[in-house]
Amino acid sequence: MEQRLTDEERLTLKTGAFGAVFLVSNADPGVLGVIRESIAASGALADASGTVKEALTTGPLPRLPRDSQLEIESVVLPALGQAVRILREKSPRDVDAYRELVLAAADQVARAHDGVAPAEAAAIDQIRAALAEPA
């Protein structure tokens, strides 16, 4: 049986998803690129449904660090792993949807501005690893 997510759990899912997009866009920054990338990502995130959609579209926006890529990683990557654990426990059928959505959004962001830069590809690899099943 599916359980409702708490506000804190929804914020964790949102921090992971929005943070993943931010992590990729920040990997290869450029002012125009960031605008294009955020539009690309919003399209992918809009494709969410069910529990994932509710988590991503309700409540406050996550507060993400903006100082360094390492700081962003230190918040976003654990949030992604935690989001997968939350969904596995409370809404198992949404685990794959969340993973696919986050990776699709990250990929769209990377491609939105002059193709995928090496730093963006590395960020996507980190995101993919954070979303992977624990050993």
Buried (B, 14 or more C-beta within 10 A) or exposed (E): EEEEBEEEBBBBBBBBBBBBBBBBBBBBEEEEBBEBBBEBBBEBBEEBEEBBBBBBEEBEEBEBBEEEBEEBBEBBBBBBBBBBBBBBEBBEEBBEBBBBBBBBBBBBBBBBBEEBBEBBBBBBEBBBEBBEEEE
